[in-house]
């Protein structure tokens, strides 16, 4: 069965974006991407690089982890505001929203995210990548099987948290770590009992 993997960049103090919700690694972001971090993404998770970055870097590797990306309307709007309707043309791209109009570029789904993800998990394919944001991650919390935290060596004090939701402690088992020379950590955790 496919897994739902929340693979997301986070600060040391648990924020995935600043208070404005903008991409922290974008052109005006607070976290410039070091070369060693980027090289690790290219070699390990090439499918999570946006289509534009893949083209600029000459990345053609389809990747081995994910064939579908899932996000909520708030994180999707960050791309729309930058003029990008589909940042991941190389993946099946599903956006959960009850307010966005239909798109020819991505699948806009007004379906209940929990029900939709449970169905997607039963389909054949690679794992499902939950890119964000905090609200959709909170609503899908019970279905997240793996966390991959791309932990930035910085703190920001306030912003959009990793998860928005109810208090619900879950135990996770550390399954993999990688540290870049510039100080970023890639931490993989599997939900205990799943």
N, C-alpha and C positions, 0 to 999 in steps of 0.2 A: 504494500500500500504506500502511496505517496505521502510525504511528510510536508507539513507547513513549517517553513524555516523563516524566522524573523532575522534577517541579515541586515544590520543597520549600524551606521556610525554613531558613536556616543562619546560624550565628554566623560572625564573621570567622575564628575558629579551627576551623571545620569541624564544629560540632556541631548536630544537628537537635533535640535535647532535652537536658535536664539528666540527671544520673545516675539520677534516679527514672523517667525516660521519660515524664513528664507533658507535656502540651501547653504549649510555652513561651509561647504567646499566649493561653492560657486564663485563667480568672478569677484563679488564683494564680500565673500564669506570670511569668517574669523579663523578658519582652519585651512591654510594653504597646504596642498597635498605634496609631501616630500617624494622624491624620485623613487626611493626604496619601497615606500608604501604602494605607489602606483605599479611598480614592477611586480610586487607580490600579487596585487589584484589581477594583473595581466596573466601571470603564470598559474594562478590558483582559481580565480573566479572571473574569467574573462566575460562571462555572460552578464555580470552585474554592471559592467561599464555601459554608460549610455551610448546609443548608436553613433552620435556625433563624435564622442571621444574614441570609440572603436575605430571609426574611419580615420580620424586624425592621427591615431597611433599605429595604424596598419594592422589592427587586431582582427583576425578572421576566425580564430578558434571559437567554435560554437559553445564550448564549455561542457562540463559533464554533470553539473549539479542541478540546474534549473531549466525548465522549458516554458514556465509560466511565471509572470510577475503580477502581484496583486497589490493594489494600493487604495487608499481612501481618497475622497474628493479634495481634502485640504492639501495633501502632498501633491496630488495631480495638478492642482491649480498653480503650484509653484512653477511647474514646467509650462503650463499654458501662459502664465504671465511673462515667461521668457520667450514666448513664441514657438514653443515645442509642443506639438499635440501628442506625439508618441516618442518618448525618450528611449524606448526599448523595442524598436521595430523588429529585432531579431528574436523576440519572445512573444508568446501569446500574452497580451496585456489586458488585464481586467481591472476596471475602476468601479468601486462600489459608491453609488451616489443616487439619491432620489431627486436631485435637482438639476443635474447636468443633462443637456440635450444629447440625443444619440450622436455617435461619431462614426465616421468611416475608417478611422485610424486605430481606435481601441474599442474594447467591449465595455460599454457603460451598463452596469447592472444595478437595477433597483431592488434586486432580490435580497433577502436576508443574508448577510455575509456568512453567518454560521452555517446555515443550510447549504449555501452555495459551496463553501469550502469543504464541507463533509462530502458533498457529491464529487467535487474535483479530486479529493483524496482517493476516491474509489476508481477513478479513471486510470488508464494506463499512461505512463509517462514518467518524466523526471520529477524531482521535488518541486514544490510551489514556493516561490520566493515572495515573502511579505516585505515590501520595501518600506512601508510606513503609510501613514504616520501614527502618531500616538493614539489617536481615537480609534482607528480601525484595529490597531494592535490590541487595544484594550477590549474591543468587542470580540476579537478572535482569540483572546487570551487562553481560553480552555482548549483551543485547537492547535496552539503552537507546540510543535514537537521538538524543535531545536532552536536555540538562540545562537547566532553568530554575531558577536559584538566586535566591531572594529573600533577599538578604544583609543581615542585621541589623547595624547599626553597634555591635556589642558583642562582647565575648569572655566566656567562662565558665570556661575552664581545664580542664573535664572534663565528660563527658556521653556521649550516644549519638552516634557519628560519622555522617557523611553516608552512608558505605558500610561494611559489614562484609563482609569477604571475603578472598580471596587477593590477593597482590601481582600486579598485572597492569596495567602502564602503558598508557594509551590517550591518544591525541592528540585534542583537541577544538578546533573553530574557533569563535571568538566571532562570533555572528551578530546580536546586538542588545544594547543597554544602555539602561537608564533609571535616573536617579537622582532620588529624591524630595527635596524641600527638607529633610526631617528627617534625611537621610543614608542611607536604605536604598538598596541597589542591586538592580536586577533584571537579571540576566545570563543571556543565552541562548547556549548552545553546542550545535553539532551535532558528532556523532562524525565524525571524519575517515575517509573511505573508505566511508561507507555511503550 
